[in-house]
Amino acid sequence: MAGGWAKDGAVSEQIEASISDELARMNARRAPAGESLTHCADCEEEIPEARRLAIPGVKLCIDCQEERDGVQRQRGGINRRGSKDSQLK
């Protein structure tokens, strides 16, 4: 059911576009590449061999990686595609 000037299926298209954008953003994150370090780049602790083999190119120990993963970048909380405010501007 479309409302106003929107065509049928517009809401579904917005949801699919938002999901596609988020997937593209996640896939664009750089994965570790190259040779793994033997010691953590942050704290200088030794990185276990099992971790180096499991994640090629790893540069951080588990503790430092968990600390970095816990810090999230602030992102806008508004879906601009579906925001009525964005249509008024």
CYANA upper distance limits for C-alpha pairs under 8 A (distance plus 0.5 A):
  1 MET  CA      8 ASP  CA      6.32
  1 MET  CA      9 GLY  CA      7.68
  2 ALA  CA      6 ALA  CA      6.11
  2 ALA  CA      7 LYS  CA      6.01
  2 ALA  CA      8 ASP  CA      5.27
  2 ALA  CA      9 GLY  CA      7.35
  2 ALA  CA     10 ALA  CA      7.54
  3 GLY  CA      7 LYS  CA      8.07
  6 ALA  CA     10 ALA  CA      6.64
  9 GLY  CA     13 GLU  CA      6.74
 10 ALA  CA     14 GLN  CA      6.73
 11 VAL  CA     15 ILE  CA      6.78
 12 SER  CA     16 GLU  CA      6.61
 13 GLU  CA     17 ALA  CA      6.51
 14 GLN  CA     18 SER  CA      6.64
 14 GLN  CA     81 ARG  CA      7.07
 14 GLN  CA     82 GLY  CA      7.44
 15 ILE  CA     19 ILE  CA      6.73
 16 GLU  CA     20 SER  CA      6.58
 17 ALA  CA     21 ASP  CA      6.59
 18 SER  CA     22 GLU  CA      6.75
 19 ILE  CA     23 LEU  CA      6.64
 20 SER  CA     24 ALA  CA      6.60
 21 ASP  CA     25 ARG  CA      6.68
 22 GLU  CA     26 MET  CA      6.68
 23 LEU  CA     27 ASN  CA      6.58
 24 ALA  CA     28 ALA  CA      6.54
 25 ARG  CA     29 ARG  CA      7.30
 32 PRO  CA     55 ILE  CA      8.00
 32 PRO  CA     56 PRO  CA      7.13
 32 PRO  CA     57 GLY  CA      5.20
 32 PRO  CA     58 VAL  CA      6.16
 32 PRO  CA     59 LYS  CA      8.13
 33 ALA  CA     56 PRO  CA      6.86
 33 ALA  CA     57 GLY  CA      4.89
 33 ALA  CA     58 VAL  CA      7.97
 34 GLY  CA     56 PRO  CA      7.37
 34 GLY  CA     57 GLY  CA      5.23
 35 GLU  CA     56 PRO  CA      7.06
 35 GLU  CA     57 GLY  CA      5.22
 35 GLU  CA     58 VAL  CA      8.11
 36 SER  CA     52 ARG  CA      6.33
 36 SER  CA     55 ILE  CA      8.49
 36 SER  CA     56 PRO  CA      6.32
 36 SER  CA     57 GLY  CA      4.47
 36 SER  CA     58 VAL  CA      5.31
 36 SER  CA     59 LYS  CA      6.56
 37 LEU  CA     41 ALA  CA      8.24
 37 LEU  CA     47 ILE  CA      7.92
 37 LEU  CA     52 ARG  CA      8.11
 37 LEU  CA     57 GLY  CA      7.64
 37 LEU  CA     58 VAL  CA      6.94
 37 LEU  CA     59 LYS  CA      5.88
 37 LEU  CA     60 LEU  CA      8.43
 38 THR  CA     46 GLU  CA      6.41
 38 THR  CA     47 ILE  CA      6.01
 38 THR  CA     48 PRO  CA      8.29
 38 THR  CA     49 GLU  CA      8.43
 38 THR  CA     52 ARG  CA      8.24
 39 HIS  CA     44 GLU  CA      5.73
 39 HIS  CA     45 GLU  CA      5.85
 39 HIS  CA     46 GLU  CA      4.72
 39 HIS  CA     47 ILE  CA      5.73
 39 HIS  CA     59 LYS  CA      8.11
 39 HIS  CA     60 LEU  CA      8.10
 39 HIS  CA     61 CYS  CA      8.13
 40 CYS  CA     44 GLU  CA      5.13
 40 CYS  CA     45 GLU  CA      5.84
 40 CYS  CA     46 GLU  CA      6.65
 40 CYS  CA     47 ILE  CA      6.59
 40 CYS  CA     59 LYS  CA      6.32
 40 CYS  CA     60 LEU  CA      5.04
 40 CYS  CA     61 CYS  CA      5.80
 41 ALA  CA     59 LYS  CA      6.35
 41 ALA  CA     60 LEU  CA      6.25
 42 ASP  CA     60 LEU  CA      7.27
 42 ASP  CA     64 CYS  CA      7.51
 43 CYS  CA     64 CYS  CA      8.03
 45 GLU  CA     61 CYS  CA      7.60
 46 GLU  CA     61 CYS  CA      7.85
 47 ILE  CA     51 ARG  CA      7.32
 47 ILE  CA     52 ARG  CA      7.41
 47 ILE  CA     60 LEU  CA      7.74
 47 ILE  CA     61 CYS  CA      5.78
 47 ILE  CA     62 ILE  CA      8.45
 48 PRO  CA     52 ARG  CA      7.03
 48 PRO  CA     61 CYS  CA      8.41
 49 GLU  CA     53 LEU  CA      6.67
 50 ALA  CA     54 ALA  CA      6.55
 51 ARG  CA     55 ILE  CA      6.50
 51 ARG  CA     58 VAL  CA      8.25
 52 ARG  CA     56 PRO  CA      6.42
 52 ARG  CA     57 GLY  CA      7.75
 52 ARG  CA     58 VAL  CA      6.59
 60 LEU  CA     64 CYS  CA      6.48
 60 LEU  CA     65 GLN  CA      6.27
 61 CYS  CA     65 GLN  CA      6.61
 62 ILE  CA     66 GLU  CA      6.54
 63 ASP  CA     67 GLU  CA      6.71
 64 CYS  CA     68 ARG  CA      6.75
 65 GLN  CA     69 ASP  CA      6.56
 66 GLU  CA     70 GLY  CA      6.60
 67 GLU  CA     71 VAL  CA      7.30
 78 ILE  CA     83 SER  CA      7.58
 79 ASN  CA     83 SER  CA      6.41
 80 ARG  CA     86 SER  CA      6.56
 81 ARG  CA     86 SER  CA      8.09
 82 GLY  CA     86 SER  CA      8.50
 83 SER  CA     87 GLN  CA      7.48
 84 LYS  CA     88 LEU  CA      7.18
 85 ASP  CA     89 LYS  CA      7.30
